[in-house]
Amino acid sequence: MAGEVEIKGTRNGLVILLPTTGNFDELKHSLCRKIESAKGFFRGARFTLHQEAVSLPSHQKQELEQLLTGYGLVPAPDITLPRPSARAVPAPAGDRTHILWHGVRSGQQVRNDLGHLVIMGDVHSGAEVEAGGHVLIMGSCAGTVRAGIHGNQQAKVVALDFRGAVVYIANAHVLTGEPGSGPPPGAYQAVYWGGKIVFSPFTG
């Protein structure tokens, strides 16, 4: 069984980390699952492929690049892998998209002042997430999420479940735990509309 593909955001684009175990077909399937789970969020992003210790054969690398191009991503071999960090911190100023590869626990704060945030896990009650752009949560959200923190009314918040969340977009906010104020279970996007926040099913 192949290891999981990982995607890391950098200042210049995405570094797609390929596992060193498993066969090539398993690797492709893992990559497709990862991209499709983001429901089009990575469309238009620049990317490069990286595999530790071994070099991917050129024909296989070309096949993966063609696959990703079909999802709307753009090859960019100039992107380099960032240095690893031991803890979650706000993205440096200038990052467009920051990807956090785990959930955010109670008492933790994550912020990307100028760009978007992707959280690959749950945002628990008592956690705070802030972004100048969109926030995409690949899990449930029960914490406080602020998108468009500089007044961007085009920002969106997407989560697989909004039970108990407090959602801010620009100068509007909603407490989804109050009766009639939040969406039913399932994947929804929150948008700013007519001075308030409304929810609609998220289909990518």
C-alpha positions in Angstrom: 0.0 0.0 0.0 1.4 3.4 -0.9 2.1 6.2 1.6 0.0 9.3 1.4 0.7 12.2 -0.9 1.2 15.4 1.0 0.8 19.0 -0.3 2.7 21.9 1.3 2.1 25.5 0.6 5.1 27.8 0.0 5.5 31.5 -0.9 5.7 30.6 -4.6 3.2 27.7 -4.8 2.6 24.1 -3.8 5.2 21.4 -3.2 3.6 18.0 -3.7 5.5 15.4 -1.6 5.4 11.9 -3.1 5.7 8.8 -1.0 8.7 6.5 -1.5 6.7 3.3 -0.9 4.1 1.5 -3.0 3.8 1.2 -6.8 3.1 4.0 -9.3 -0.6 3.2 -9.8 -1.1 3.5 -6.0 0.8 6.8 -6.0 -1.5 8.2 -8.8 -4.6 7.1 -6.9 -3.4 8.8 -3.7 -2.6 12.0 -5.6 -6.0 12.0 -7.3 -7.8 11.5 -3.9 -5.9 14.4 -2.4 -6.6 16.8 -5.2 -10.3 15.8 -5.5 -10.8 16.1 -1.7 -10.1 19.8 -2.1 -13.0 20.2 -4.5 -11.2 22.6 -6.9 -9.6 24.8 -4.3 -6.1 24.2 -5.8 -7.2 25.2 -9.3 -4.7 27.7 -10.8 -2.0 27.0 -8.2 1.6 26.6 -9.3 3.2 23.3 -8.2 6.3 21.1 -8.2 6.8 17.4 -7.5 9.2 16.2 -4.8 10.2 12.7 -3.7 12.7 12.1 -0.9 15.8 9.9 -1.4 14.9 8.7 -4.9 14.3 10.3 -8.2 11.0 9.7 -10.0 11.6 8.4 -13.5 11.1 11.2 -16.0 8.2 9.5 -17.8 6.3 9.0 -14.5 7.0 12.6 -13.5 5.6 13.8 -16.8 2.5 11.6 -16.4 1.8 13.0 -12.9 2.3 16.6 -14.2 -0.1 16.0 -17.0 -2.6 14.5 -14.5 -2.3 17.6 -12.3 -2.6 19.9 -15.3 -5.9 18.3 -16.0 -7.1 19.4 -12.5 -6.1 23.0 -13.4 -2.8 23.2 -11.6 0.3 24.8 -13.3 3.8 23.1 -13.3 6.5 25.3 -11.8 9.9 23.6 -11.3 11.4 26.7 -9.6 9.4 26.1 -6.4 11.5 24.7 -3.5 10.5 22.7 -0.4 10.3 25.0 2.7 12.2 24.1 5.9 10.2 22.0 8.3 8.6 23.6 11.3 7.9 21.9 14.6 4.7 23.7 15.4 1.9 25.4 13.6 2.4 29.2 13.1 0.8 31.9 11.1 1.9 31.9 7.5 4.6 34.5 6.6 3.4 37.7 5.1 3.1 37.4 1.3 1.9 33.7 1.3 -1.2 33.3 -0.8 -2.3 30.0 0.5 -1.1 28.3 3.8 -2.0 24.6 4.3 -2.1 23.2 7.8 -1.9 19.4 7.8 -3.7 18.8 11.0 -6.7 20.1 13.0 -6.6 23.2 15.3 -7.3 22.4 19.0 -8.9 24.5 21.6 -6.7 27.5 22.6 -4.7 27.4 19.4 -4.7 30.3 16.9 -3.8 30.1 13.2 -3.6 33.2 10.9 -2.7 34.0 7.3 -2.9 37.7 7.2 -2.8 38.2 3.4 -3.8 34.9 1.9 -6.0 31.9 2.2 -6.0 29.1 4.8 -6.6 25.4 4.2 -7.0 23.3 7.4 -6.7 19.5 6.7 -8.7 18.5 9.9 -11.2 19.7 12.4 -11.3 23.2 14.0 -12.3 22.5 17.6 -14.3 24.6 20.0 -12.1 27.3 21.5 -9.8 27.4 18.4 -9.4 30.5 16.2 -8.7 30.7 12.5 -8.2 33.9 10.6 -7.3 34.7 7.0 -7.3 37.7 4.7 -8.9 35.5 2.0 -10.8 32.3 2.1 -10.8 29.6 4.7 -11.2 25.9 3.7 -11.7 23.4 6.5 -11.4 19.7 5.4 -13.3 18.6 8.6 -15.8 19.9 11.0 -15.7 23.4 12.5 -16.8 24.2 16.0 -14.4 27.1 16.6 -14.2 30.7 15.5 -13.3 31.4 11.9 -12.7 34.8 10.4 -12.3 35.2 6.7 -11.7 38.5 4.8 -10.3 40.0 8.0 -9.4 43.2 6.1 -12.9 43.8 4.9 -12.9 41.4 1.9 -16.6 40.7 1.3 -15.7 38.2 -1.4 -14.1 35.8 1.1 -15.7 32.4 1.8 -15.6 29.9 4.6 -16.0 26.2 3.6 -16.3 23.3 6.1 -17.6 19.8 6.0 -19.7 20.6 9.1 -20.5 23.9 10.9 -22.0 22.7 14.1 -21.2 25.2 16.9 -19.0 27.5 14.8 -18.7 31.3 15.0 -18.2 32.5 11.4 -17.0 36.0 10.5 -16.7 37.4 7.0 -15.7 41.1 6.7 -17.9 42.9 9.1 -20.7 40.3 9.4 -20.8 37.2 11.7 -23.1 34.4 12.6 -23.3 31.9 15.5 -24.2 28.6 13.9 -25.2 27.0 17.2 -28.2 29.3 17.6 -31.5 27.9 16.3 -32.1 28.7 12.6 -28.7 30.4 12.2 -26.6 27.6 10.7 -26.8 25.0 7.9 -27.7 21.3 8.4 -25.0 18.7 8.6 -22.9 18.4 5.5 -20.4 20.4 3.4 -21.4 24.1 3.1 -19.9 27.4 2.2 -20.5 30.6 4.0 -20.6 33.8 2.0 -21.3 37.5 2.6 -24.6 38.5 1.0 -26.6 41.6 1.7 -24.8 42.6 4.8 -25.1 39.1 6.4 -23.7 35.6 6.1 -25.6 33.0 4.3 -24.8 29.3 3.7 -25.2 27.2 0.5 -24.2 23.5 -0.2 -20.6 23.2 -1.3 -20.1 21.2 -4.4 -16.7 22.6 -5.5 
